[in-house]
Amino acid sequence: MGTFPKRKFRGAADSSSFAARYRALMQKRPFLLFGLPFMTVIVGGSFILTPATAIRYERQDRRVRQLTRDEELGMGKNKRRVDMKEEYYRLAAKDIDNWEQRRVERLPGESDGVLK
């Protein structure tokens, strides 16, 4: 029994087509006809996509920006202005040593967390 040939049979009509010529050149110079165009697309795509990505992140930065402490405290329109020193002295004026621990009222049917 004979062995199969390594090269495929290609008819005479197939040898004159563009694909057949490209295939033959590809076997001789694979980097020039496949590797170089592939690397060009990868590098070129990187240069093209970099500005698009930068625009995306710049637009996101405009939407989400870091607030200063004063802006953070004054976010509500109808709320009073908060001063940290005033809040400290107001809390210090209260009698925080005398307090009583009370359980929060539960809604009807809600578990109160007490094991029986």
C-alpha positions as CSV (number, residue, x, y, z in Angstrom):
1,M,0.0,0.0,0.0
2,G,1.4,3.4,-1.0
3,T,1.7,6.4,1.2
4,F,-0.3,9.6,0.7
5,P,1.6,12.5,-0.9
6,K,2.4,15.5,1.4
7,R,1.5,18.1,-1.1
8,K,-2.2,18.4,-2.2
9,F,-3.2,18.1,-5.8
10,R,-4.1,21.4,-7.3
11,G,-5.6,21.4,-10.8
12,A,-4.5,23.7,-13.7
13,A,-7.6,25.9,-13.3
14,D,-6.7,26.5,-9.6
15,S,-3.1,27.6,-10.3
16,S,-4.1,30.8,-12.1
17,S,-6.4,32.2,-9.4
18,F,-5.3,34.9,-7.0
19,A,-5.7,32.6,-4.0
20,A,-3.4,30.0,-5.5
21,R,-0.7,32.6,-6.2
22,Y,-1.1,34.1,-2.7
23,R,-0.8,30.6,-1.2
24,A,2.4,29.8,-3.1
25,L,4.0,33.2,-2.1
26,M,2.8,32.6,1.4
27,Q,4.8,29.4,1.6
28,K,8.0,31.3,0.4
29,R,7.6,34.4,2.5
30,P,5.1,33.9,5.4
31,F,6.2,36.9,7.5
32,L,6.1,39.4,4.6
33,L,2.6,38.4,3.5
34,F,1.0,37.5,6.9
35,G,3.1,38.6,9.8
36,L,3.8,42.2,8.6
37,P,0.2,43.1,7.8
38,F,-0.9,41.5,11.1
39,M,1.6,43.5,13.1
40,T,0.7,46.7,11.2
41,V,-3.0,46.3,12.0
42,I,-2.2,45.7,15.7
43,V,0.1,48.7,16.0
44,G,-2.1,51.0,13.9
45,G,-5.2,50.0,15.9
46,S,-3.4,50.9,19.1
47,F,-2.6,54.4,17.7
48,I,-6.2,54.9,16.5
49,L,-7.9,53.6,19.7
50,T,-5.7,55.6,22.1
51,P,-7.5,59.0,21.5
52,A,-10.9,57.3,21.6
53,T,-10.1,55.8,25.0
54,A,-8.8,59.1,26.2
55,I,-12.0,60.8,25.2
56,R,-14.0,58.2,27.1
57,Y,-12.1,58.6,30.3
58,E,-12.1,62.4,30.1
59,R,-15.9,62.4,29.7
60,Q,-16.2,60.1,32.7
61,D,-13.9,62.4,34.8
62,R,-16.2,65.3,34.0
63,R,-19.2,63.4,35.3
64,V,-17.5,62.0,38.4
65,R,-15.2,64.5,40.1
66,Q,-13.9,64.7,43.6
67,L,-15.7,67.1,45.9
68,T,-14.0,69.2,48.4
69,R,-15.0,68.8,52.0
70,D,-17.0,72.1,52.0
71,E,-18.9,71.0,48.9
72,E,-19.6,67.6,50.4
73,L,-21.1,69.1,53.6
74,G,-23.2,71.5,51.7
75,M,-24.8,69.1,49.1
76,G,-28.4,69.6,50.3
77,K,-30.1,72.8,49.2
78,N,-32.4,73.1,52.2
79,K,-30.0,71.9,54.8
80,R,-28.2,74.2,57.3
81,R,-24.5,75.0,56.8
82,V,-22.4,72.6,58.8
83,D,-19.3,73.7,60.7
84,M,-17.2,71.0,62.3
85,K,-16.2,73.1,65.3
86,E,-19.8,74.1,66.0
87,E,-20.8,70.4,65.9
88,Y,-18.1,69.4,68.2
89,Y,-19.0,72.0,70.9
90,R,-22.7,71.3,70.5
91,L,-22.1,67.6,71.2
92,A,-19.8,68.4,74.1
93,A,-22.5,70.5,75.7
94,K,-24.8,67.5,75.9
95,D,-24.7,65.2,78.9
96,I,-23.4,62.1,77.2
97,D,-22.7,60.2,80.5
98,N,-26.3,59.7,81.4
99,W,-28.1,57.6,78.8
100,E,-30.3,54.6,78.7
101,Q,-30.2,51.7,76.2
102,R,-33.6,51.0,74.6
103,R,-34.5,48.5,71.9
104,V,-35.9,49.8,68.6
105,E,-39.6,49.1,68.0
106,R,-40.0,46.4,65.3
107,L,-42.6,46.3,62.6
108,P,-45.5,43.8,63.0
109,G,-44.3,40.3,62.0
110,E,-40.6,41.3,62.0
111,S,-38.2,39.2,64.0
112,D,-36.8,41.0,67.0
113,G,-33.7,38.9,67.1
114,V,-34.2,37.6,70.7
115,L,-33.7,33.8,71.0
116,K,-36.3,32.1,73.2
